Structures are given as structure tokens and as C-alpha cells.
Amino acid sequence: MAQSFSIPISRRDLLKLAGVTAAGAVLSGSLDTTKAEAAAQPSGKTIKYADKKIPVICAADVCICGGGPAGVAAAVNAARNGVKVVLIERGIALGGLGVLGCVYPFMDTHAPDSDTPYLAELKQRLRDKGIEPFDGVTQQTWHNPEILCLIHDEMCEETGVNILYQTVVVDSLKSGGKISAVIVQTIAGLAAVTAKTFIDATGDAYLARCSGVDYERGYEKTGNNQPLSFRFEMGGINVERLYQYVAIELQEDWCKSKPPYFEIAEAMHRKQRYKLEAFMARGVETGEITQDEAEYMQAYTIIGKNGVMSMNCPEIPVTFSATDPLSYSKAVTFGRKMMRNIARYLVNHLPGFENAFISREAVMLGARESWRIKGKYYMVEDDYHNQSRFADAVCRTAWFIDAHGEKVSEKLPKGGFYEIPYRALISDKVDNLIVAGRCISASFILQASMRIQPTCYSIGEAAGIAAAFGIQNRVDANKIDWASIPASKRSYVSKG
Ligand SMILES: Cc1cc2nc3c(=O)[nH]c(=O)nc-3n(C[C@H](O)[C@H](O)[C@H](O)COP(=O)(O)OP(=O)(O)OC[C@H]3O[C@@H](n4cnc5c(N)ncnc54)[C@H](O)[C@@H]3O)c2cc1C
């Protein structure tokens, strides 16, 4: 038999890490507490995986895979509802694309009253830390990535969520129709995490796919995923000068708010005749940038980081795939070159950028869409146009159908919105699995509307509440009727 792989940490240290004082601490019986204590506890057990004996490093009630908007909201809300939670994240910051991918600000859902309690709290916490998220004109939430991930850490700490950072979910073990454990790659080696209920918030439906849930990827008409982007930040920008040039001299009125809230919402895209189009086109004519580099350039100020803007570019040609590992890796190299070219062109020619420089590259490529599950309810474009309502709705949104390169639909009428049902988060295939975030059960086109961060936070929030409810009431996650959860516990109640 192969040598067993053990994590070089003593049992006593593990107990300390988990906040457990006695080795014989009871592993269950936490369900009635209002605040989960140590979220996960070492069992001292090992599990056999691929001919190896690997340690079970956490035994939780709820295990959440992926610490992006959906995952962190799920974790905090499950813990607040009295269960032991472990949150597994492959990076070392929570917030997903909204932190690791340099994606800010949160877009406006355009749906009235769409903020679920977690989102409202997040905005208040930003404000409490000196980041005013509202510009007074748009409804975008201007956040700051370093503050946002600090807030997420604090919320996890307060609620007793145990975070496993720099830990990658690599596989799952199943027993009957349930996941019994996930196999993770930790800083110390392979290990297992057991739980009663699992939430897949990886964005890529990774856990669902390796557990036998049906899935699809890309657009059924072309086979392409939405294009990837490699976002970055530039520092040393004279934002006042930039504003003067773009808003006053060119009279671009895309962003109505003034610095410190300022955006170049579009420069040259989809032949929409933005005021910076001629500027970008000149770069193509002189050979300084390519057409692909010119086609998509956006920049947003970051509150609390004076002179720094978040660059929503380059958009990498759609021939690179978000779901093929080799193509994805080539996209990184290709995207980095595009990034340098765009930055150089802006520094050389755009007023306000004279002394600018690349101050940060995303540590996660921007995948707008990759894999999506096929669950009990499959959301489609008609749900958007018909403004569908559901008794088991977990949130509402009205962000437009933002499928880059394919379709940008007309916006819903003011006040219009559609809802997302809990059934789009679950499948018939795995009883104890909830999927949250951008990889829920939705067509390519519908996903292009539901994928923005506020909506992913709200979906995750509901997933966490449902997971705790299911455990406490002994109902499998995929049998829960969201509408039967007491309204006072639900983060969103459909008004029909
Ligand atoms: C280029 C781009 C621009 C965008 N612009 C905006 C915008 O301006 N405003 C807006 O609101 N939204 C925007 N979005 C959409 C939004 O950022 C995402 O759809 C949203 O972050 C998805 O949230 P999520 O929680 O589902 O997944 P993600 O944010 O993708 O988070 C998933 C998390 O899971 C972790 N993870 C993945 N696999 C594993 C694994 N196997 N093991 C452990 N951890 C894992 C990842 O590290 C990550 O932290 C944009 C997206 C892109 C790509």
C-alpha cells in the first residue's frame, strides 16, 4: 500500500487551531447554538483516497467550496443560523473575482429593493471603514478590495466560520446520493473535509461536476464561453485631469458622477460611438495597440486608493477558452501582453495617465462564464423577458443580458425584475449539495444577466440559510422548499 500522507501538524495543535479545548470534544450537538463556535474540528480520522491514507482535517456541518461573493455570504449566513461551517478558498482573500480578480465596483441590479440583508450589511460595513460605497448618482457599489476582504475575514471570525485558505478542492467522495467528503490540496498536502451539507460556490461548478451533477458550458449556438478578461489596476493617475479631459473636453456623459467616483465606462465597444473611440482607433492606426486591445477599455476609480483605477481590460479574444486548461493558460500569457500594450498606450497618450503605471495584476483570470449546472429549474432568457416570479425565489435582479460578443438585450422597463428560484441551486443528482453564484442552473444567455456580484452575494446568502435549515430540520438540501422556511429566517420573500 502506498505510504500514507499525513499533514505534519500535531493533533493537539489541530485542536487548538479549531478552538477545541478537550480532545474528546463532542463533534455534534451544535445545532441549537446561535453562534457556531469552532467551525470544524479534526476527527483524528483518516480516509482512504487514491490508495493513500489522508487525514480528515475538518468535520463540519456545512462545507462551502469557494470564497467568492456567493461562498462568503453562504458561510456567514449558515454560521449565523447555528451550524458549524468550514469555508475552503484556493486564494488567501475572500471576495472571489471582486477581490482576486480586480472586479470593482459591484454593478447595480437595476431591480428595486434587491438588497438582501447581507448586502445591506456589507455596504454599511464599508461605510463604517471609511469607504462610502455610493456616489450619490448611480447605484453602483464602489468598494475597495483590501477593505472588502478584511470585512469578510471579520465577518467569518465573528460568526465562527473556519476558513481554509490556500486550499483547493480537488475531488469529492460520495456515498449513496450524498457527498461524504471533499478532497482538498492544502499547504501541507492532501486532506479530507467531511460535512453534512456542501455548497459549491467555486464559480466553475467544480464540486457539482466532480460529484455527478449534469452541467453545460458556453453558448449552445457557438460553443464559446464568454470572453475572459485579465483585469489590473493602474496607479499614479491624475484623476482630476482625466475627468477634465473625458467629461469636460470630450463631453462624455457615461459616468455622471465626479471624482473620486469616476469611470470610463466604455472607450470603444460594440460600435456604440463612445467619445474615446477616436482616441483608441488612433492607437490601432499607428500600430501601438491591436484592434482587440482597442475594443474594450474601461476604468473605474477605487475609493480609498487615490490615483488608482481598476482597469476592466484587456478582454481576451473569445477563441481562448474559459474551460480548456491549456487554452486558459495561453490566455494568461496573451492577456498579460495585451495589458502591457494598453497601459503603455494610455501612459503615452491619455491626459491624466502621464505618470501612471501598472500597480497590480489580478491573481485570478476574469471568467464571466464557464460551467453551469443543470438543476431542478433551468433558467432561460424568457425568465428575464417575462419577469418571472417564483414562490421559492431567493432574490431578484434586472441587470441586462450582458453576454459579451453575443447579445446585449434591451433593459427591462424601470421597476421591472425577475426572480431566481431556489430550485436553480439544486439538482436531483446529489441530495446534500447546493450550488451558489454564477454557476447555478441557467442558460448561457440568462446567466449573462444573473452573474453580477450583488446577485451572487444574495444567492449565496440564501444557500447558507437553506443549508442550516436543512440540517436542523433533517431535510436534504435538494428537498428543501425555500418557501416553507419561516419568512423571518429567509433573506428574501417573494411578493409574487
Ligand atoms: C471581467 C469581468 C468583469 C466583471 N465586471 C463586473 C462588475 O463590474 N460588477 C459586478 O458586480 N460583477 C462583475 N462581474 C461578474 C462577477 O464578478 C462574478 O460573476 C462574480 O464574482 C461571481 O461570484 P461567484 O461567487 O459565483 O464566483 P467567483 O467570484 O468566481 O468566486 C469563486 C471563488 O471560488 C474559488 N475557487 C474556485 N475553484 C476552487 C476550488 N477548486 N477550490 C477552492 N476554491 C476555489 C476562487 O478562488 C474564488 O475565490 C465581472 C466578471 C468578470 C469576469
The ligand as an ORCA input file, in Angstrom:
! r2SCAN-3c Opt
* xyz 0 1
  C     -14.025     40.638    -16.395
  C     -15.221     40.646    -15.509
  C     -15.817     41.838    -15.198
  C     -16.927     41.866    -14.362
  N     -17.463     43.064    -14.015
  C     -18.364     43.113    -13.007
  C     -18.719     44.340    -12.439
  O     -18.242     45.399    -12.860
  N     -19.582     44.335    -11.384
  C     -20.136     43.184    -10.898
  O     -20.932     43.249     -9.951
  N     -19.805     41.984    -11.428
  C     -18.925     41.931    -12.450
  N     -18.521     40.718    -12.951
  C     -19.188     39.474    -12.506
  C     -18.789     38.993    -11.118
  O     -17.543     39.471    -10.708
  C     -18.797     37.464    -10.996
  O     -19.798     36.875    -11.773
  C     -18.969     37.075     -9.527
  O     -17.817     37.458     -8.811
  C     -19.227     35.601     -9.357
  O     -19.268     35.293     -7.991
  P     -19.094     33.787     -7.503
  O     -19.074     33.800     -6.024
  O     -20.093     32.940     -8.192
  O     -17.693     33.301     -8.086
  P     -16.244     33.922     -8.091
  O     -16.238     35.384     -7.860
  O     -15.637     33.413     -9.354
  O     -15.557     33.230     -6.833
  C     -15.252     31.856     -6.815
  C     -14.243     31.597     -5.701
  O     -14.022     30.197     -5.589
  C     -12.640     29.932     -5.508
  N     -12.437     28.605     -6.087
  C     -12.690     28.200     -7.351
  N     -12.409     26.904     -7.503
  C     -11.958     26.463     -6.314
  C     -11.517     25.212     -5.840
  N     -11.477     24.131     -6.637
  N     -11.103     25.116     -4.556
  C     -11.136     26.205     -3.730
  N     -11.560     27.415     -4.129
  C     -11.969     27.543     -5.402
  C     -11.990     31.054     -6.303
  O     -10.653     31.267     -5.920
  C     -12.900     32.241     -5.955
  O     -12.474     32.905     -4.799
  C     -17.434     40.652    -13.827
  C     -16.825     39.436    -14.139
  C     -15.729     39.431    -14.972
  C     -15.059     38.127    -15.266
*
